[in-house]
Amino acid sequence: MIHPGPRAAERTVAVPADLRRIAGVLPAGRSVMEAVGDLFAAKGCKGGVVWLDGAVCDPLRFVLPAPSTDGLHAAWYSDTHAPDGPVQIGRATATVGWKDGAPFLHCHGTWAGTMGHLLPFDSILAADAPVAGIGAPDAWFESLPDVETAFTLFTPQGSGIGTGLLARILPGEDVLTAIETLCAGHGITDARLYGVGSIDHIRFVDGSRTDCHATELHLVGATLRAGEAHVPIEVVDIDGKIMRGVLERGVNPVGVTLELIVETEGVRDDA
């Protein structure tokens, strides 16, 4: 994937984070964005990750990855998909942060027989939805212009002092190698890994592959053990085809971005 801007010198960005597990109920009748923003505010957290598994939305709106047609971006988004509601989310991961002074999130998940990028302001909760997540009071993702890709992307911010990390891996970096190098640089050998992003032409350890430059994915049960990353994912291509598998080492370059939460042992539970 060739991006339009100059290549940034640093290929990972990370901030330490004092992570804690949070839980709550997203109330019916609110947009996903409003409800998640209120939950994180109530827990005193500025950023992190939340799982929307099992939530029901009516309407639910999303986009698929798509080729770019503007002559600038390396990839883009499809027109909005509008399945008949109510629609139950299967599994979905949302990184949480801020954009233009207000809460914002970036969510990839499965629903309605496919997978995609949730539009959180346009997706309305049809029933109360119990959710769990991991939040940080002093670290977050901020939506900022990115010169290299010409996208506005979640970038870690803050001055946390905890043992966890909020991170971003930049385009072209092999996912497993970058995770392991990043964690080693912060003295982390064992962790749980969460995140969303894209990979350019995906290769799995079982030999299967997603031959598409534009993808949307989230990590599902990814870990770092003794410094070695094990990264299962769910991913969708431009045709709406979902694949699941464990990433092979050395052949899975980030497409546009990979937002990553690194949870070490000893994360506090929500009070």
N, C-alpha and C positions, 0 to 999 in steps of 0.2 A: 504494500500500500504506500503510495507516494503522496506525501502531504505538501501543501503549498509554501509553508514558511520555513525559516531556518531551523535547523535541528538544535534543540536545547542541549547544553553541555551536560547537565545532570539528568539522568534517565530514570531516576526515582525521586519522589518527594515524600517526606514523612515527617510527622510530628508525634512525640510521645503523648499518650492519653491515659488519664485515670478512668478506666472503663468500669462501668457497673451495669449489671443486668437490670432491666426494667420490664414492667408488664402493666397492662391496662386494657380498657375496653374502648374501642373507637365507636362513637355513637351513631346510630342510624340517622340518615337525613343530612349528614355532613359530607363534604367532599373528602376524599382520602387525604388530600393535602392539609386541609384545615384540621382534621381529626388527629393526624400524626403530629402536626405542629403543636397542637394543644397538649398532646400527651408528653412530648419532649419538654415543653415549657413547664408543665406540672411537675415533672421529675427533676427540674433544674439542669437539664442537659441541652447543649447547643448542637451536638452532632452525634453521629453513630450509625446504627443500622437497626432496622425493624423488619420482621417477617410478617407478611400479610396472608399467610396460609389460611385457607378456609373462609376468608372474608367474602361476602356477597355484595355485588354492586349492581345498581340499576339506575342509570346506565353504567356500563363499563366501556371505556374508550382506550384504544391503544394504536400504536404504529409498529410496523415491521421495519427491519433494516432494508435499505434500498440503494441502488446505484445513484451517484450524484449526477445531476443534469445541469449544474450551474457553472461547470468549468473551473471550479475553485476547490470544493471539498472532495476528499477522497471517497467519501460515502455519504449517504443521507438517509432520510426516512420516507416511508410510504405515505400515501394518503391515510387519513384516519379510518380505522376499522371500527364498526359500530354493531357488534352482535346484539341480537334481541335479548333483552334482559328478563329477569335477573340472571346474572352470571356469577358463578362461584369461582373464586381463584383457587387454583390447585396449590402450587408453591410459588412464592414470590419474595424476592429480597430487595429491600429499598435502602440505599444509603441516604443519610439525612444530613442536611446542612442549611445553608442560607443562599439566597439570591436577591440582590437589590434590596437588602435590608429586611427581608421577610423569610420565614422558613420555606425550604424547598427540599424536594427529594428526587432521587433517580432510581426507578424501579424496573426490574426485569422479572417476568414470571410466566407461569403457564395458566391458561384458562380457555374455555370454549374450544377445546381440541387443538389449540395452537399455543404459541408463546409470543411475547413481544415486550415492547417498552410502554409501560402504563402511562396514560395521561392523567396525573393525579388531581388536577383541578376539575376535570371533566367527568371523573368517575365518582359516583355518589354511593355511599354505603346504604344498602337496602335493609340491613339488620345490624344490631349491635355486634361488634366483632372483637372478641378477645384476641390480643396480640402480645407478643414478647419481642424484646429487642435488647440492644446493648447501647448505652449512651455515655457521653463524656461531657462534664460540665465546662471544660476548659480547652477543648479541641473540637474542630468541626470541619466540614467540607464547605468551601465557599465557591460559588459559581463565578468563574473569572474568564476573561478572554484569553485564549491560548494562541500565541502567534504561530506556532509550528503547524497546528491542524486547522486553524481558522474557525474552530468551534469555541463555544463557551462551555467550560468543563469544570467539574468539581475538583478543587485543589485543596489539600489539607492546610489548615490554618490553626493557630493557637500557640500556647506556651505551656502545654501540659507537662507534668512531671511523673506521670504514671509509667507502668511497665508495658502497657499496650501501645499500639500504633494505629494511627490513621494514615493511609499512604495512597499514593498514586504511582502506577507504573506507566511510563510513556511509550509511544509507538515503537514497534520494531524490536522490543526487548522480549526475549523468551520468558514466558510466564514463570516456569519453575525456577530457572536460573536466577531471575530477578528477585523472586520472593526469598530464595535462600540467601542470596547476597545481601539483600536489604536486612533480613532478620539477623544474619551473622554480624553485620555492622552495628546492630543495636544490642548485641549480646543475647539474642533470643534463639534458643535451640528447639523449644517445644511450644506449640501454640495451636489454637483453632483459627481458621482463616475464613473470612466472609468477604463477599464483594460482588460487584457487577462490572461489566465492560464488554469488550469485543476482542476477538482474535481473528487474524487474517489467515484463512485456510487452515482449519483445525485438524490435528492428527492425534488419534487416541492410541493407547498402549495396545489395544486388541487389533490394531491394523485398520480400523474403520476411520473415516475422514469426512469432514464437511468442506467440500471444495467450493468455497464462497469467500469473497474478500470482506463482505459486509455481514456481520453477525451481531446478535445480542445474546448475552449469556449471564448466568449467575453461578457462583460456586455452591456446591451442595455437599456438605460433609468434608470439606478440605481441611487438611492438617499439616503441621510441621512436626516431625518427630526426629530427634537426634540430628537436627539441622537439615533433614531431607523433606522436601515438599511432596505431598500426595494430594492431587487436585482433581476431584471429580466435578463435572459441570453438567448443566443443561444448557442447550444452545438452539437458536432458531436462525435459519438462513432467510434469504430474500423471498423464497417461495413459501415460507411458513412451515417448513419441515423442521421438526424437532429431532435432535440427537442427544444422547446421553453417553458419557464415558469418562475415563480418566485420562488426563492429558499426558502425552509423551514428552519426554525431556528433550530440549534443544531445538524443537521444530514448531513451536507455537508462539509466533510473534504477536504482541499486542497490536490491535488494529488502530483504534483511536485513543482508547484509554482503558485502564483497569483500576477501579477504586477498590481499596483493600482495607479491611479491618483485621488487625492481628490481636487476638485475645490470648494473653498468657494466663497461667494459673493464678488463682487468688483474686479473681474479679469479684467485687462485692455484689451481693444481691440487693435488689430494690428494697428500701425500708418500708 
